[in-house]
Each structure stands twice: as structure tokens, then as C-alpha cells.
Amino acid sequence: MEWLLEPFAVSFVQRALWGGVFVSLICALAGTWVVLRGMAFLGDAMAHGMLPGVALASLLGGSLFLGAALSAAAMSLGVSALGRSRRLSQDTAIGLLFAGMLAAGVILVSRSQSFAVDLTGFLFGDVLAVRDRDLALLAGALALAAAIAAAGHRAFTALAFDARKAHTLGLRPAVAQALLLSLLTLAIVASFHVVGTLLVFGLLVAPPAAAWLWARRIPLVMLGAAGLGVLATAVGLLVSWHAQTAAGATIAAVAVALFFVSAGLRRAVA
């Protein structure tokens, strides 16, 4: 029992746990729609697209959250704009912006004197450095994500299964798509400090995908994803404490591992 509780008696691990819990709940709300809509590549690209904004904010001494939000919003708008072209598929537009934004971010970070340290933190996060101010921001982000998810639930559901029917029902698919991208942007921006821009994808997709194997009702998928995300956070922090591994990466690895465990159990009982 002491082995299990020892890490969580430390104040910075407690803050890391709360940060991971908030992020897991936000990612459950957004990630469920990412899985249902098949938007995984877009989510991954937007996570990488945050890097220029985060790097620029760091160089200028500004807010990393604000830099990440502006960069992710620019990525979202760019994908939407290029996606309207009849000559380019949306995958091509996402791929171009993905590579361009990531390259711009690395170039900006390379101008920093602490290039290796900064880039590692941006890409893989630093959950053990979460402060009380960060927890307050994450709590606010969770409240906003819940409001967006509740307001757009009916439109998101219709859009996930039949965009034409959504239009027929007067649900304005274009507005719903923009609102969904806003929710995805919020989840990615809120998560990068915990698991970094590369590994946010693990918490965004793995728990909802694991929950989707067992449930078909969207609220139940979200609830299961939230539970699995919180479990991944707690187990990841515990393992990283005793194994002396990177906390954010360990959390993401546990989240992905839980998906494969869930898939194996589902196959066994099928």
C-alpha cells in the first residue's frame, strides 16, 4: 500500500494528478467525436500545429497557453480554407499544414539558447511542473469544453452519422463543424502542458477508442473514456515515479496500453 500511495503524498505529484484528471475529462469530451468522425489525422496535425505558437510565446516571454491557442486556431482555419479547394483533398491540406507548422515551430525553438530542453518540453510535456495557476486554467477549460459539448451535442451527433440529414433538420452543419473544431482545439491546447504536442494524441484518441469497443451510446463512451483517461494518469504517474521515466510519456503509453487491453478483453468475450 505504501508503494501505491508514496508518490501521491508529494505536492507536485498531486498537482500533476489533478492536471491529468482535468485533461482526461476534456479529452473524453472532444476525443469521442474525433473517434466517431474519423478525425484522428486532423487531431494529430492540430497538436503538432501548436508548436510555432508555443515556441514564439516562449521566446517572447508570453503565455504559452495563448500562443498554443492562437497557433491551433490558425491551423484549424488553414485546414478549413485549403479544404475548400477542388484540386486538393482535405488530407493533402492537413499534411501540408502539418509539416509546415511543425517545421516553423522547430525553427523558432532552435533560436532559443536552451533548444534541447525547450523542444523536449514542448513535444513531450512536463506534467510534474503543473502549477496551481495551470490547474485553474484547466478547470476553466473543462467548464468551457463541457458547455460546448452540451450545446453542440445534437448537431455533433447528426453530423457524425449523416451531414445531409443534419442540414435537413436545420442544424447548420458548417456551424457545428466549426464548433467541433473549437472543442478539439480547446482539448489540444489544454493538454499540451501535461503530455506535450506529440503525445496529446494518446489521451485524445486511446481512451475513447477503448470505450467505443464496449458502448454505443455517446454519453457512455464519454464516461468510459473519462474513466480510462483518469486511470491512465494515475497509473502513469505511479509507474514513472518508481521507474524514473518521463511522466507525460508514461501516461500516454499507459493510455494506449489500456486500449489494447480493452481490445483483447473485447475479443475474448465476443
N, C-alpha and C positions, 0 to 999 in steps of 0.2 A: 504493500500500500504506500509506503514511503517513497518507493521508486516512481510510483504514478503521480504522487502529489508534490514531490520536491520541486519540480520546475515551476509549478504554478503558485508557489509561495513567493516567488521573486516578482517585484513590481513590474519590471519591463516585460516579463513574460505574460503577466496578467493583462497588460495593455495590448500586447500582441494578440492574445486570445480574443479579447473584445473586438479588436480591429478585424481579425479574421472572421468573427461571427457576423459583424455588420456587413463585411464584403460578401460572405457566403449568402446572406439573405438578399442582398442587392443582385448578386449574380443569379440566384434562383429565379428572381422575377424576370430578369432580362434573358437569361440563358435558356429558359423554357421555350421562348419564342424563337431563339436562334436555332434550337434543335428542330422545332416543328416546321420552321420556314426554310430550313436548309441554308442558313446564312453563316455557316461556320467560317468560310473563307473571308467573307466580309468582316466578321468579328475579329479574325486574326489580323487582317490588314489594318483595321482601325486601331488595334492595340499597338501595332508597330508604327502606325502613323502619328502616334502621340509623341514619339521621341524628339522630333525637332522642337516642338513647343516646350517640352520639359527641359531640353538642353539649353535652349535660349533663355528660359526663365532662370535657370541655374547660373548661367553666365552673367545675367543682368542683376542677379540678386532678387528676383521677383518670386511670386507664388508659383510653386511647381504645379499645384492643382489648377490654377488659372491657365498656365502655359499648356498643360495637358488637355484641358477642356477646349481651348481655342484651336489647338492642333488637331484634335479628334474631330471637332466640328468642321474644320477646313477639309479634312479627309472625307467626311460624310458628304459635304456639299460637292466636292470634286467628283466623287463616285456618282452622285446623282446627275451632275452636269454631263460627264462623259458618257454615262449610261443612256442618255437620250440620243446619242449618235446612232444612225442606222448602219454605219460602217464598222462600228466597234461593239463587240459583245460586252456585257457587264463584267464578265470575268477578266477580259483584257483590260478594261478601265481600272478595275481593282488592282490587277497585277502591276500595271504601270505606276499607279499612285503608291502602292505598297513599296515597291523598290525605290522610287524617287524620294518618298518621305523618310524611309529608313536610312538611305544614303545621306540625305541632308542632315539627319539627326546625328549620325556618326561624325560627319564633318564638323558640326558645331561642337560636339563633345571633345573632338580632338584638339580644339583650341584651348581647352582647359588644361591647367598645369597638372591636375590630378586625373588625367584621362582615364587610366585603367580603373581607378576606384569609382569615378563618376559613372562610367559606362556600365560597370558591373551592377551598381545600384539601380540605374535606370532600367536595365534589362531584366534583372532578377529580383529587384525589390529589396527592402530591408525592414521586414516586419518587426524585428526586435527594436527598431528605432522609432516605432509609433509613439507619439506623444498625446497628452490629454487633448490638445488642440485638434490633432488629427482625428481623435475619436469623436469629438464634437462635430467635425465636418462630415465624418462617415455617418453619424446618426442623422444629420440633416439630409445627406444624400439618400439614406434609406427611406426617410419620410417622403422625400420627393419622388423616389422610384415607386413607392407604394401608391402614391397619388396618381402617377402616370399610368401605372399598370391597372389600377381600378377604373380610371376614366376611359382608358382605351380598350378594356378587356373585350367588349362585344365586337368592336371593329377589328381588333387583332385576331380574334377567333375566326371571324368571317374571312378576313384576308388570308389567314393561314390555309384555309381549305378551298376557297373559291373567290377570287378577286372580283369576278364579274357579278357574283351574287351580292357581294358587299356593295358594289356600285348600285345594283338594283334596289337594295334596301336603304339606299341613301346614306351609307356610312362613310362616304368620301374616302376611298382607298388611298389617294395621294396624301391626304392629311394624316390618315392612320399610319402610312408608311413613314412619314416624317416624324410622327410621334414615337414610333417604334425605334427609329434610328436615334432619337433623342434618349430613349431609355437605354439603348445599347451603349451610346456614348457615355452616359452617366455611370453605368456599371463599370466600363473600362477605366474611366478616369478615377473613379473611387477605388479601384482595385490595384492600380499600378504601384502604389507605395507599399502594398503588402506583398505582392508576388511579382512585381515588375511587368514591363511591357511584353516580354516574351511568354511568361508563364501565366498571365491572367487568363489565357485561353483554357488552361486546365480547370480553373474554378468556374469559368463561364459555360463550358460545354460538358465536362465529365459528369458532374452530379445530375444535371437534368437528363442527360442521355441514360444514365443508370436508372433514374426514377421512371423514365418513359418505358423501360422494359417491363415494369410491374403495374403501371397505372395508365389509364387512358383519359381520365378526366383531368383537365388542365390544372385546376386548383390542387389536386392530389399530387400531380407531377411537381408543381412548385413547392409543395410542402415536403415531399420526399427529397427534392434537390436541396432544399434548405437544410434539412437534417443531415444529409450526406456531406454537404459543404462544411457544416459545423464540426462533424465528426472528423473530416479530413484535417481541419485546422487544429483540433485538439491532439489528434494522433501525430500529425506532422510536427507540431511544436515539441511533443514528448520525445519523439524519435530524434529530432535534431538536437535536443538538449543532451541526450545521453550518447548519441553517435557523433556529436560535434560536426554536424553537416549544416549546409545553408538552410535556414528556416523556411524561407519562401519557396525555394525549390522543393524541399521535402514536403511541404503542404500540397503543392501542385502534384508531385509524384504520388502521394497518398490518394488524392482525389482521382487520378487516372487509374490507380490500382483498384480502388473501390469499384470503378466501372467494370473492370474485368472480373472482379469477384462477383458482382451483381449479374453480369452476363453469364458466368459459369453456373451460378445457382439457378438462374432462369432456365438455362439449357437442361440442367439436371432434373428440374421438376416438370419440364414441358412434356 
